[in-house]
Amino acid sequence: MSAAKMAPREGFGALLSPEAMSLLTGLSEFLDGRGVAAYLVGGFIRDVLLGRAAADIDIAVAADPLVTAQQVAIALDGKFVRLDTEHRTGRVILPGTKIDFSPLNSTIEADLARRDFAIDALAWELNPLAHGELGGELIDPHGGTRDLEAGIVRAVSPTAFRADGVRLLRAVRLAAELDFAIDLATESLLRQDAHLVAGVAGERVREELLRLLHLPQGHRLWGYLDRLGLLTALIPELTPEKGVSQPREHYWDVFEHSLMTIDSVDYLLRRGDWEYGGGELLAAAPWSTQLSEYFDRPLSGLGSRRALLKLAALLHDVAKPQTKALQPDGRTRFLGHAPAGAVVAAEIMTRLRFSGREIKYVTTLIEHHLRPTQMSQQGMPSRRAIYRYFRDTGEAGVDILFLSLADHLATRGPTLDGAGWREHARLVDYVLEKRFTETEVVAPPRLLDGHDLMNNFGLEPGPQIGRLLGALYEAQAAGEVGSREEALAYIGRCLEGKERGL
């Protein structure tokens, strides 16, 4: 906010970096040369005033934005993307920058009146740059610069959310990103219009949801979304979790436990705090530069492993209400909630237009989130158990280990037993060490293939070949087979019925 106070409206052009000024001047010359009036609008101005990195540029043009964007893409050797045919919005992608073009249907003041929040309802005329001038003052009819100084997110009009329901999520995301407050009148509108988020196109919701998941505010953020009515409007499948009690080892009900699991994921991934334990808990949990880089990797688009792991944390117990049952011994059980939860999560993510790979990743996390603590009854798991674990969990295997740890913290909360926590952390550390340093345990080298089995043992193509090779890989992972000769001998014993599991 101090950066905004230091940025006078009349001096906006002087705040632009040389690179940004060069790009904007080039755009101005291109557009002015074609007689197109153009204004820099929205978030780019906001971020410059706040002294934040501003990579994306929004321009309102008094012309067809799709045609203009295509022309600019050709002129700048960029990539053109059609964002919205109905609203005539287009994007030009350049190295490190995206330029979005939207229509200026009447005046710039009328355009700004249709925007979402006052801090984004700012404009700066581009055409003067073509003539060597910086342009005039910022156009700020709704007090956006004043809100920037005050640290406020305020809707431009009472109908802002009815005009576009995705703004409901965007309001919360912007406030969280900027560490701003949502003003009371806008918060009231959020509660009133929360139901509208259910009608927003899935892909648009998905983008905002992933941006929210990238923010390290855990329970504070997701609890706020719930109090506004947005979380369950977006994911109504979470509503039955509220008030569902759990066995005595659980400190929270199912819903609160799910929100706390997001918190504990951030804590374990070194992106947030855990109010029920300090550095000693974190010191017991595995971490490295390699793991940090691993969780920052994208699976697709905005969906990093880190963000999608937090989505799995939110949804990992989504089927507990429907599987809750009282057993003859008097204990409450949720038998089958993990695989059932994976099915529900797939339905949610499909509705929100996540990619197939993202859905597979998150549902695998949910389906197998109990596996790490089931790998060994006592002591460290065997090589064979570790092989089976990574065989079944694929690219989500490492991530499930951290979900398991986060689940542990969010189960016990302030009642956490230190000895049990350290034992769990040691198990995860042991499995991770095998995963990253002993690749033959996770992915044994191929000593034989199907043709070898058919040629050496006279077998016909069919399921038996797959079963035999699967048993061989397990034996390799367990250290029982290490050469081609030993592999052939092992297959022979399998066919004679002298090996277990077949």
N, C-alpha and C positions, 0 to 999 in steps of 0.2 A: 504493500500500500504506500510505503514511503516513496517508491519509484514513481507512482502516479502523481503524488504531490509535487514532485520535481519536474513534471512534464507539462509545461503550459500548453494550452490548446493551440495557440498561435505558433508554437515552435515544434509541432509534430514532425515536420519534414526533417528537422535537424536531428531527430532521435533515430532516424533510420540508418542502418548500417550501410556502408558503401556498396555491398553486394545487393542489398534489397533496393537501394536507390537506383542502381544500375538496371536491375530487372524491371522495376516499375517505370523507369524512364523509357526503356525500350518498349514496354507494353503501351505506354501513353503515346509514343510516336506512332506505333503501329495502328492503334485504334483511332487516334486523332486524324491520321492520314486518311482514314476511311469515313470520317465524319461521324464517328460513334462516340457519344458522351459516355464517360465511364467514371465510376466512383469506387475507391477502396472502401470496403465496409467490414463490419463485424469483428471477429475474434483476433484478426491480425493487428488491428488498431489497439484493441484491448491489451494484447500481450506486449506490444511495443511500449505502451504507456506504463505497464507494470514492470518493464525491464526483463520480461521473460523471453525465452527463445520462441521465435514465431516462424515456423516453417511453412505453414499453409496460408494461402492468400485467397480472399474472397473479393470478387469484383462484380458490381452491378452494372450492366450495360444497357443502353437504350437501343437495342438491336436484338436479333435472335441469338440467344446465348449459345445454342448448339452450333449454329453456323460460325459464330465468332470463335468459339473454343476450337473448332476444327481448323480454322484459319490460323489461329495462334499456334496450335500444335505443329502445323506444317512449318510456319515461320521460325519457330524455336527448336525444331527437331525434337519435339516432345511426343508423348502418347496421348491420344484423345480417348476419353471415356464418357459415354452417355450416362449421366446419373439418373435423370428423371425426364422421360419424354413428355409427360403430362404438364409438368411445371417448367419444362424447357431449361433444365440445368445441365451443364456439362463441365468436365474436368480436364485439365491439361496436367500431365505428370512429367516433371523435369527432375533431374538428379537432385535429391534432397528437398524438393519443393513440389507442392500441389497447388494449382490455381483453379479455383472454382468460379464459374461464370453463371450468374443468375439474371433474370430479366428486370429491368427498370421500367415498370409499366406506365408510370406517370411521372411524378416528381420524386426526388430523393427523400424529401420529408415524408411523403406518403409511403414510400418503400420502408423507411425506418419504423414507421408506425405499425407495420405488419410484422416486425421482428419480435424475437422472443423476450430478451431481457435488456434493460436499459444499458448495461455495460457492453452489450453487443450492438446497440442501436446507434452506432457512431459511423460517420462517413468522412471521406476526404477526397476532394475532386482530383482526378488524375490528369485531365487534359492539359492543365497549365505546365506540367512537366515537359510536354512536347515542345514548349516554347521557352524552355530555360527558366521557368518560374517554379517556386516551391508550392504554390497554391495558397489558399487562405486558411482560415481557422478550421478546426474540426467542426463538422456539422453535428450538433448534439442536442436535439430538441427534447430529449427525455431525461436529461440529467445523468447521463452515463458516467461522465468523468467525476461527478460528485459521488456517485455510488462506488466508483473505484477507490476514491479516497476514504470512504467510510467502510469499505469492505462488505458491500451488500450486493446480493443477487435479488433483483426486483423485476417482476414481469412488466412489460411495456403496457399491457392492457388486460382487463379482466377476462378477455376471450383468448388470451395467448395460448392456453393449453387446449382449448377446444379447436383452435385452428390447426394444431399439430400435437398429437398426444405424446410423441417422443420427447417433447420438451419437458415433460414431467420428470423423466429420468435425467435429462440434461441439466435441469436446475440443481438437482442434488449432486450430480457429478461435478459441475462447475464450482459449486460452493466447496466441495471437498478438495478439489484440485487447487483452488486458490486460497483455501483456508478462510473463506468468507462465510457470512451468515445469510440465510434466506430471510428476507424481511417478513414481518408477521402477516401482512395482507397476502403476499405471494404464497406463504405457507398455508394459509387458509384456502387459497385456490387449489393448491396441490392436494389437500385432503378432499376437497369438494369434487375435483375432476380425476382423482386417482384411477377410477374405473376405466377411463378412456385409454389407458395404456394397453389394455387387452385388445384394442382394435387397431393397433399400429402394426404395420408390416413386420414380419418376423425378423428379416435381415437388418432392419433399422434398430429394432430392440436389441438384437444380438450385439451390434456394434457398441451401443451404449452400455450394455451389460458387461461386456469385456473390458471396457474402459473403467467401469466401476470396480471390477475385480482386480485391476492392476493397482488400485489405490490401497495403501497399507493402513487402513483405518478399521478393519475388522468389525467387531461387534458394534462399535459406535456408529459406523456408517450403515450397516445392514439393519441394526435396531431402529435407526432413524427412518430408513425406507419402510420398515414394517409399521412404525407409528403413523406414518403418513398414509398407510393403506396401499402403498405402491408394490411392496414385495409380494403380497398374496394376490394382488390384482394381476401381477405379471406371472406368478407361478402359483395358481390356486391350489395345486397339489400339496403345498406346504401347510395350508390351513388346518387339516386334521391333526397335524403334529402338536398343535398348541394345547397345553394342559395334559398331554399324555405322560403319565408317570412312568418311571423306569425302576429297575431293581435298585437296592439300597447303595450299590457301589457308584451309582450315578448321582451327581450333585444337582443336575438340572433336568427339567422335562425334555422331551424329544426336540421340541422347537428351539428352546434356548441352547440346548447342547449343540444343535446344528450351527447356530450363529457363533457359539464359542469355538467351534472347530475351525471356522474361518480365521478367528483370532489366533489360534494356536498354530495354524499353518504359517501365517505371517511371522510369528515368533520363531518357529523352527527354521524358516528360510531367511532369517535375519532381516526382516522387513518391518518388525513391530515389536511391541512389548507384550508380556504376559503378566497380568497384575497379580497372579497367585504364585509367582516364583521368579527369582532373579537369575543372576549369571550362573549359579551352580547347576540349575536345571539345564540351561543351555549348554554348559560346558560338557555335560554328559552326552549330548546329542551329536552325532557325526556332522561334520561340515568341512568344506574345502573350497578352494577356488574352482576346482573341477565341477563340484556340485552347483556352485553359484552360476557358472556359465551354463550348466545343463538345464537348470530351471528357467533361465532367461530365454532359452531357444524357442522360437515359434513352431507350433505345429502347422498353423496356416493363418495367414493374415494377422489379425490382432491377437490371436489365441496362443499366447505363450504357455509353456507347461505350468508356470507359476500361477497364471490366471485360471487356467482350466483345473488345476489341482484345487483351487479355492472353490470353484463351482462344484466339483465333486464333494468337497467338504460340506457345502450347503445342502447337497442332495443325498448324501450317503445313507441317511436313515429315513428317506422319504416314504418307504414302505412299512415302517414300524407300526403305524396305527392299524393298518389292515392285517398285520400278522401277529398282533399282540394276543397272547393267550395265557391263562393261568394254568400251570402244570399241577399234577397230583401232589407234588411235594410242596405246593403253596407258593412256588416262585413264579415270577412273571417272565415269560420268554417271548422272543420275537423270531421264532424259527423261520428260516427262509427269507428273512427281510433283505439280505444282501442281493441275491439274484432277482428277487421281486423288485427291489429298488432300482436295479439296473434297467429293467423293462420300463418302469415309470420315467426314469431319467431320459431314456431314449425317446420316449413320446414327447417330453418337454422340449428337448433339444431339437427334435425334428420340427416341432411347431415354431421354434425360434430360428430355424433355418441355419443351424450349425452344419458344418461339413461332415461327411461320413467319417473321416478320420478323427475329427474332434469327438463325435458321438461315440465311436468305438473306444477311444482313449478314456473318456469319462465313465462310460458304462463298465469298462474293465476295472477301473479303479473302484467303483462302487461294488461290483460283484465280488471282488476279491479282497475287500478292505479288512476282512478278518483273517486272511491267510497267514500273514507274518507271524502272529502269535500261535498259530496252529502248526507251524513247521516242525516244532520239537516239543515234546512233553517235558523234557528236562535237558539242561545243557544246550550246546549249540547244535543247530540242525546239521544233518549229514549232507555230504556232497550230492547224494541222490535226491534228497529233499530240496536242496537249492536248485538243482537242475530242473526238477518238476515245477518248482515255483516260477522260474523265469520262462520255462516252456509254456506255461499256461497264461502268464500275464504279459508276455511279449514286451513291447516298448513301454508299457506302463509299470513294469516291475519295480524300478527304483522309486518311482513316485508313490506307489502303494505303501512302501516302507515308511515314507514320511507321513502319509495319511494315517497310517496305523499309530504312529507316535502322536500325531495331533489329536486323534480320537482318544488316546489314552489321557492326555492332558485335559481335554474337554469333558471327559467322563468324571474324573476325580475333582478337578478344580482345586479349591482350597483344602480338600481332604487327601490330596495326593500323598501316596506312600513313597518316600524317596528311594528305598531299596528296590521296590518293584519297578520304579521308573528307570533306575540305572540298569537293571537287568534287561529291560525291554530295549533300552538304548544300545547296550552291548550287543544284543542279538542283531539289531539293525546294522550296527557298525561291522559286525562279522560278515553278514551277508553282502553288504556293500563292498567290502574288501575282496571277497570272492568274485563279485561281479566285475570289478574293475581291474583286478590284478591276476586272476586265474581264469582266463577266458575259456579254457578247456572244460571248466565246470559248467558254464552257461551254454557254450556253443562248441561242443566237441568237434574235432576235425572229421571229415567224412572219410572213413576207411573203406566202406563198401557202399555200393548203390544197388538199386533193384536188379539191374542187369547182372551184377555179380551173383546175387542170390539165385536168379533163374539159371545162370550158366553153371554154377558150382553145385547146386542142389536140385536142379531139375524142377524148380517151382514154376507155377503158372502165374501170370499177372493177376493181381487181386488184393483184397484187404490184408491177407496174410503177410504180404511183402511189407506193407506199412507197419504192421504190428512188430514184425521182427526187427526192422530198422529202428523203430522207436525204442525197443528193448535194448538194442545195441548201443544207442546213444546214451541211454541211462547208465549202462554198464561202463561206458567210456568215462562219463562224468564222475562216476563213483570210483574211478581208478582201477577197475577190474580188468579193463581191456586197453592195451596201448599200442597195438600194431595190427597190420592187416592179417597176419597169421593168427593172432589171438582172436581177432574178430571172426574169422572163418570158423575157428574152433568153437567160439561162443555160439554162433548160429547153429552149428551142428548139434551142440548140447541142447539148444532150445528145441530143435526139431525132434530130438530124442526124448523130450519131456523132462530134461534134467535141470532146467533153469526155471526159476519162479516167475510168476506174472504172465504166463502165456497159456 
